Amino acid sequence: MNEKIGVIDSGMGGLTVVRSLLLRNVPADIVYIGDNANVPYGNRPLDEIVELTLRMLEVLSERNIRIVAIACNTISATIDRLKPFWGSSIVDIISPAAQYLATCGESDLGLFGTEFTVRSGLHAKLVSDLNPAVHIHGVPSRRLAALIDESIDDKSAISKEISSMLAQLAALHPVHSVLLGCTHYPIVMDLFKSLAPEMEFIDPADLQAKAVIELLKKADWQSNLIENRSIENAEQAEGVLFSESVKSCLEIVTSGTEKAYRTMLSRLGIPEACSIERLI
């Protein structure tokens, strides 16, 4: 399988997007870059976030990757600074989530994310542009992403941080649904649900995976398949491309440790990576 999709994040949270892509039988190999040495990006200034992200995009450009999924809300909040370097074939994680929130039928929704993500106000702006009647109430955390990335087994510390965020949100405005605006957060979805079973927690990973799939369908992959095989039309091509027989190879490039990634892959039910390389 020659075509490849790039997925980038400041750490391991973006693997939730990889999982969603694999569950949807994405017809491509995946190159995942996680900059664990600098996690979380959400506590860093804008220029530093952009600089670190461009380093990851440079690695992907060397591998002839055409489509990139930014599986990080903090990086996605800098999308206007990144598009000049990659163009239209870049899928941020905030836009698909905003489209969902604007049409889900609720007038008040919560948002949990890093300080940079919540402070950027991008979720609220995009949702308001689509539906001014919907209001987003954001609660930031400086610690939760790093706790999940570095201390995943410390359930006590993670639960304490989540409880604090829930209390802050309750003080802001009562809501029924909360967008987990950091791809690290769905990794501990069980803790969110156990601490607030009456609430709905929205995982943006699947929303982004859907957007990536739609972009693939608009690309020239189907026409290439029709040209190279005994397939008559786009409908047949789509059936072949997204069938269960499709097997994707996952390559990981990280400034973190191989052991941590193998543990997280197992935790998320993702098959073993074809390779794990060091991001320098």
N, C-alpha and C positions, 0 to 999 in steps of 0.2 A: 504494500500500500504506500504510494509515493506522496500523496497529499498529507499535509500536516497542519494542525491547529496549534497555536501557542496559547498558553494560559499562564498568567502571571499574578503573583501575590507577594505581599511582604513576608509571608510565612507559609504555614500549612493549611490555612483556612480555605484557600482556593481549591483544595482537593475536593471540597463539597461540590464544586462546579464540575470538576473532572468526573466525579461519581455520576452526576446527572447526565453528562454527555455520554458516558459509557452505557448508562441505563437506556438511553435513547438510541443506542446503536449508531453513534456518529460514524460516518464513513471516512475516517481519517485517523492517522496516528496523532498522538498528543505529546507536545513538548511542554512540560510544566517547569516554571522557574519560581522558586521560593527563596526570598532573601531573608532567611531566618536570622542572620547575624545582625540585621537592622530592624527587626520587628519590635514594637509596632511602628509603622510609618505615621500613624495618626497623632503621635506626640511630637512630630518633627515640623519644621517650617516648610512652607510651600516650595521654595527653591531647592531644598534638599530632597524633598519627595520627588520632584521632577527629575533631578539629577540621578537619583538611585533608579528611578523607573526607566530612564533612557538607557542606562547600563543594561537592564534586562532586555529592552527592545533591541539593542544592538546585538545581543547574543542570538535572539530569534532571527534577526535579519541575516545573520551569517548562515542560518540553516534553511534559507529559502522558504520561510513561512509567510503565507499571505494573509491569514486571518488570525487576529489576536483577541482573546477574551480577557478583559481586565477583571480578574476575580477578586477585586479588592475595592471596597467602597471609598477608602481614602484616596487611592490612586484615581479612581473614576471621577472624583470631585475635581481633578486637575485635567480633565479630558481635553479642554480647549488648548492647553499647553502641549498636549501630546499629539493631537491629530496632524499638525504640520509635519511630523516625523514619520507618520504611518498612513495617513489618508483615511479613506472611508471604511476600509476593512478592519475596523476595530470596534469591538462590542463592549461597552462599559456595563457595569452591573446595576447602576442607578436608574438608567432610563427604562429598562423593562419593568423594574419594580415600581417606578412612578406611574407607568401606564396601568399596572394592576391596581395600585392603591386608588387611582383616580376613578376607577370604574367598579370597585368592589362593593359599593352601596353603603359605606359607612362615612359619616361626616367628620369623625374625629379618630385619628389613628396614632399609635405610639411609634417611636423610632428609637432603637438602641444602636449606638455606634461609637466610634472613636471620637475624641475631641475634635479633630480636624473635620471629620465627616459631618457631625452634627452642627458645628460652627459654620460650615460652608453654606448651610441652608439650601443645598442643591435639591435634596428630595422635596422639600416644601415648595420650592420655586417651580420645579417641573410638574408636581402634582397640581399646584394652583393654576399653572398655565393650561392644564388639561381640564381641570374642574375646580373653579374657585370656591365651591361649597365645601371642599374637603380640607381639613386642617391637620397638620402634622405637629405632634408634640414630641420633641427630641430630648433624650437623656444620654449624655456622653459618659464614657468610662475610660480612664487612663490605663487601667490595669487588666481588664478582662481578656483582651486579645493575647497579651503576653502570658497571662496565667494559663490560658488554654494551650498556647504554643510550647511553654516551658515546663508547666506543672500540671499536666492534664490529669494526673491521679490525685491531686490535692482537691478533692471534692468540697472539703470544708471551706477553703479559701475562695473557690469559684462560686459556691453557693452563697457565701457572704456578700460577694460583689454583686451577684445577680439580685439578691434580696434588697440591697441598697438601691439599685437601679429601679426596681419595681416600686419601692417606697417613694423615690423621687418622682416617678411617673404619676403615681396616685395623687401626689401633692399638686402636680401640674394640672391634670385633667383626667377624669375617668374615661378609660377606653376599653374596648373589647378585644381589639387586635393590635399586635405590635410587629413591625417589620424588624427582623434581625439584620440591621444595617452594617454588619461586619461578617465576612464569610467564616470567620473563626467561630462565631457564636452557635451556628447550627450543630457544630460538633458536640456540644453539650445540650442539645435539644431536650434530652431526658431531664436534665436539671431544671431547665426553664419550665417544663410542663409540670414537674413535681412541685415546684414552688408556687406556681400560679395555674392550677388545673382549669380554672374557669376562663382563661384567656387563650386566644389563638395566636400562635407565633408563626410568622410568615418567613419561610426560607427563600431568599432571592436566587439561590443557585439554580433551581429548576427554571425560573423565569428567564434567567440569562441563557441557560442551555437552549431553551426554545428559540430565543433570539438568534443564537449562533446557527441553529439548524435552519432557520428561515433565511439567513444570509447565505448559507451553503446552497440552498435551493435556487437562489437568485444568481449564484455564481455560475461559472461555465463547467462545473464538474459533471453535471448531467449530460450536457452536449458532448463532452469528451467521452463519456461512457457509451453514448449512443454511437459515436463515431468509431470506437474501438471494439465494440462487441456486437453481437447479433440482437440488438435491442431497437425497437421501432420508434418509441416515443418517450417523452419525459415522464409519463406516468409509470411506464415499465422501469425506467431508469431509477426513479425514486424508490420503487419496490425493491430493487437490487441494492441500492446504496444504503438504505436504512433497514435492511433485513437483519434477523437475529444471527445470521451466519457471518455478519461482519465482525472481524476481530481487530481491535485497535491495539497498537503498541504504545505504552506509556513510557516516555523518557523523562527523567527528573534531573534538573540542574539546580543545585542549591548551595547556599552558603552555610547551611545547617549540617546536621549529621545524618549519615545513611541509616543508622539505627533508629533515630527518631521518625524518619519517614517510613521505614518498613513497619514500625509499630502503628503509625497513624493509618497507613494503607489497610492494615489488618482490621483496625478499629472501624473503619468506614466501609469495609467489605469490598475494597477495590483490589483487583488481581495484582500480583507482583509486578513491579516495574521492570521493563526490559533493560533499563540501565539507570544508575544514579551517579551523576557526575558532580564534581565540585565547582561551584561558581566562584571565580577568582575576581 
